[in-house]
Amino acid sequence: MTIKKELPKQKSKEQYRDHILRKLCQDGSRIIELCNAVTGSNYSADTKVKLHNLENSLVRRYNDIAVAVEDELLVMIEHSTNVSPNMPLRLLSYTTDILYTWYVVVKELYKNKIFKIPTPKFYLLYNGTDPVEEKTLKLSAAFETDGGENSLELVVHVIDINYTSGNEVLNKSESLKGYAYLIEQINNYKRQGLSRDEAIHAAIKHCIEAGVLADFLKTHYEEVADMLNIQYDQEVELEALREEAKDEGKAEGRAEGRAEGIEQSIGIMRDLAIDEDIIAQKLKEKFQLNDEGVKRFLEL
């Protein structure tokens, strides 16, 4: 399997910073260690790996890690504080983008010889605060109908990497365990009353003193602090969006309940053969409806 040497130029000049996991995995030995821990493989330190940078690709998802191992395995790892059921659908477009950006030679697809690609495997590294309920997410869960055996499927394995989770994956990867420990220390300092910035810097210093990712953190101290700030900004934004969605859902629920109550009241009064003018007056008094609202419900 070969990787394309020339990639299409991306017109966008959008700037970004790597997620801390991506930064850690820019070291080849660390990415092999991570792949072995997550997939249960046993690749040696001299294994050929390629960490994919999607700067020039069509889809930009900078919290993700995509790596080809020995040109045989395409591992996609999404770090998240939220287990979204839409993750398989998101990774579907991501997979297509990576394959067509880095591997697929379009003219080869029209030949009779099969064009080989790396085997995609998908993982979600979760370090949110809510308990993990689903260990596996499937694309087919989003299908309107049962697609059957000839339908498309994409399976994402969810791995809890919280430091307190006791997950054996952490013991298989010193880098991942160190990252989990760093995040745990940040949260501990925040619980003690430190601001987010103070907690990040205190946690980084603590890890350096404790010998956890010490060399990496010493070399990239300020950059890591910036990345963590961005990470927490994204988490706050996502949490705000989730809360907004919950509030909208509650409002919709109240509106639906009110509408149902109005309709039931109209039905009862009509069963009692109450005059429509009196029903209209009762709706105005009980439900504070205006003339247009009364007319709309009476016409149902």
C-alpha positions in Angstrom: 0.0 0.0 0.0 1.3 3.4 -0.9 0.4 6.8 0.3 0.0 9.6 -2.2 2.9 12.0 -2.3 1.0 15.0 -3.6 -2.1 16.3 -2.0 -4.6 18.9 -3.2 -3.9 22.3 -1.7 -6.4 23.6 0.8 -7.6 27.1 0.1 -8.6 27.9 3.7 -5.9 29.6 5.8 -7.6 28.7 9.0 -5.1 28.3 11.8 -5.4 25.5 14.4 -3.4 23.9 17.2 -3.1 20.1 17.6 -5.0 18.5 20.4 -2.6 17.3 23.1 -3.0 13.6 22.1 -2.1 14.4 18.5 1.0 16.3 19.8 1.9 13.3 22.0 1.5 10.9 19.0 3.8 12.9 16.7 6.5 10.7 18.4 6.4 7.5 16.4 7.1 5.3 19.5 4.2 6.8 21.4 1.7 6.2 18.5 2.8 2.5 18.3 2.4 2.2 22.1 -1.1 3.8 21.9 -2.2 1.6 19.0 -1.0 -1.6 20.8 -2.9 -0.5 23.9 -6.1 0.4 22.2 -6.3 -2.4 19.6 -4.6 -5.2 21.6 -1.9 -5.6 18.9 1.8 -6.1 19.5 3.6 -4.0 16.9 7.3 -3.6 17.5 9.0 -0.2 18.1 10.4 -0.2 14.5 7.0 -0.7 12.9 6.3 1.6 10.0 3.6 4.1 11.0 2.0 7.1 9.4 0.2 9.7 11.4 -2.2 11.5 9.1 -2.3 15.2 9.1 -5.6 16.4 7.5 -4.4 20.0 7.0 -4.9 19.6 3.2 -7.9 17.4 3.3 -11.5 18.2 2.8 -12.7 17.5 6.3 -11.0 19.1 9.3 -11.4 17.3 12.6 -8.4 18.2 14.7 -9.5 16.3 17.8 -9.0 13.0 15.9 -6.0 10.8 15.4 -5.7 8.7 12.3 -2.7 6.4 11.8 -1.7 3.7 9.3 0.3 0.9 10.9 2.4 -1.1 8.5 0.0 0.1 5.8 -2.4 -2.6 7.1 -4.4 -0.8 9.8 -6.1 2.5 9.7 -6.9 3.4 13.3 -9.2 6.4 14.0 -9.3 7.6 17.5 -11.7 10.4 18.5 -11.1 12.0 21.9 -14.3 13.2 23.5 -16.0 14.2 26.8 -19.3 13.1 25.4 -20.4 9.8 23.9 -22.5 11.0 21.0 -24.6 8.3 19.2 -23.8 10.2 16.0 -20.1 9.3 16.2 -20.2 6.5 13.6 -21.9 8.9 11.1 -19.2 11.5 11.8 -16.4 9.0 11.4 -17.9 7.7 8.1 -17.2 11.0 6.3 -13.8 11.2 8.1 -12.9 7.7 6.8 -13.9 8.5 3.2 -11.9 11.7 3.4 -8.7 10.0 4.6 -8.9 7.2 2.1 -9.5 9.4 -0.9 -7.0 12.0 0.3 -4.1 9.6 1.1 -4.7 6.3 -0.6 -7.2 6.0 -3.4 -6.0 6.5 -6.9 -9.3 7.1 -8.7 -8.3 5.7 -12.1 -7.3 2.4 -10.4 -10.9 2.0 -9.3 -12.0 1.4 -12.8 -9.7 -1.5 -13.4 -10.5 -5.2 -12.9 -7.8 -5.7 -10.3 -9.1 -4.9 -6.8 -7.6 -1.8 -5.2 -6.4 -2.5 -1.6 -6.9 -0.1 1.2 -5.9 -0.2 4.9 -8.5 -1.9 7.3 -10.3 0.9 9.1 -10.9 0.5 12.8 -12.6 3.0 15.1 -12.2 4.0 18.7 -13.6 6.7 20.9 -11.4 7.7 23.9 -13.8 9.0 26.4 -12.8 11.1 29.5 -16.1 12.8 30.4 -17.7 12.9 33.8 -20.9 10.9 33.1 -20.7 7.1 33.4 -20.2 5.3 30.1 -23.3 3.4 29.2 -22.6 2.2 25.7 -19.4 0.4 24.9 -20.1 0.1 21.2 -21.7 2.6 18.8 -23.0 1.4 15.4 -23.9 3.4 12.3 -26.9 1.1 11.7 -28.5 2.5 14.8 -29.2 5.7 12.8 -30.9 3.9 9.9 -34.6 4.6 9.4 -35.1 0.9 8.6 -33.2 -2.3 9.0 -30.7 -2.4 6.1 -30.0 -6.1 6.4 -26.7 -7.9 5.8 -25.9 -6.1 2.6 -26.1 -2.6 4.2 -23.3 -0.4 5.4 -22.0 -0.7 8.9 -19.4 1.2 11.0 -18.6 0.2 14.6 -17.0 2.5 17.1 -15.6 0.9 20.3 -15.8 3.3 23.3 -12.9 3.2 25.8 -13.1 5.0 29.1 -9.7 6.7 29.7 -10.5 8.5 32.9 -7.6 8.0 35.2 -10.0 6.7 37.9 -11.7 4.2 35.5 -9.1 1.5 36.2 -9.2 0.6 32.5 -6.4 -1.8 31.6 -5.7 0.2 28.4 -4.1 2.9 30.6 -1.6 0.4 32.0 -0.6 -0.6 28.5 0.2 2.9 27.4 2.4 5.1 29.6 1.6 8.1 27.4 -2.2 7.6 27.5 -2.0 7.0 31.3 0.1 10.2 31.7 -2.4 12.2 29.7 -5.3 10.8 31.8 -3.3 11.7 35.0 -2.8 15.2 33.7 -6.5 15.7 33.0 -7.4 14.3 36.4 -5.0 16.7 38.2 -6.5 19.6 36.3 -10.0 18.6 37.5 -8.7 18.1 41.0 -7.2 21.6 41.1 -10.4 23.1 39.7 -12.4 21.3 42.5 -10.0 23.0 45.0 -11.1 26.4 43.8 -8.4 27.3 41.3 -9.4 29.0 38.0 -9.1 26.9 34.9 -5.9 28.6 33.8 -4.4 28.2 37.3 -5.5 24.6 37.4 -3.9 23.8 34.1 -0.5 25.3 35.0 -0.6 23.8 38.4 -1.3 20.3 37.0 1.5 20.6 34.4 4.0 21.6 37.1 2.7 18.8 39.3 3.2 16.2 36.5 6.7 17.4 35.7 7.6 17.1 39.4 6.0 13.7 39.6 7.9 12.5 36.5 4.7 12.0 34.5 5.2 13.0 30.8 8.0 15.2 32.3 10.2 15.5 29.2 7.2 16.2 26.9 5.7 18.8 29.2 9.0 20.5 29.8 9.6 20.8 26.1 6.0 21.9 25.2 4.9 23.6 28.4 3.2 26.7 27.0 1.9 25.0 24.0 0.3 22.2 26.1 -1.3 24.9 28.3 -2.7 26.6 25.3 -4.0 23.3 23.9 -5.7 22.4 27.1 -7.3 25.8 27.3 -8.7 25.3 23.8 -9.9 21.8 24.8 -11.7 23.1 27.9 -13.2 26.0 25.8 -14.7 23.4 23.4 -16.0 21.3 26.3 -17.7 24.4 27.8 -19.2 25.3 24.4 -20.5 21.7 23.9 -22.0 21.6 27.4 -23.8 24.9 26.7 -25.2 23.6 23.5 -26.4 20.4 25.3 -28.1 22.5 28.0 -29.7 24.7 25.4 -31.0 21.6 23.6 -32.4 20.3 26.9 -34.1 23.6 27.6 -35.6 23.7 24.1 -36.8 20.1 24.6 -38.5 21.0 27.9 -40.1 24.1 26.3 -41.4 22.0 23.5 -42.7 19.4 25.9 -44.6 22.1 27.9 -46.0 23.5 24.7 -47.2 20.0 23.6 -48.7 19.3 27.0 -50.6 22.7 26.9 -51.9 22.0 23.4 -53.1 18.6 24.5 -54.9 20.1 27.5 -56.6 22.7 25.3 -57.8 20.0 22.8 -59.1 17.8 25.6 -61.0 20.8 27.2 -62.6 21.6 23.8 -63.6 17.9 23.3 -65.3 17.7 26.7 -67.2 21.0 26.2 -68.4 19.9 22.8 -69.5 16.5 24.2 -71.6 18.6 26.7 -73.1 20.5 23.7 -71.8 23.8 25.0 -72.1 26.6 22.5 -69.0 27.5 20.5 -69.0 31.1 21.6 -69.0 30.0 25.2 -66.2 27.5 24.4 -64.2 30.3 22.9 -64.7 32.5 25.9 -63.6 29.7 28.3 -60.4 29.1 26.2 -59.6 32.8 26.5 -60.1 32.8 30.3 -58.4 29.4 31.1 -55.6 29.4 28.6 -55.1 33.1 27.9 -55.5 32.5 24.2 -56.1 35.4 21.8 -58.7 35.3 19.1 -56.3 33.8 16.5 -55.3 31.1 18.9 -58.9 30.3 19.8 -59.8 30.1 16.1 -56.9 27.8 15.4 -57.9 25.3 18.1 -61.6 25.3 17.3 -60.8 24.5 13.7 -58.8 21.4 14.6 
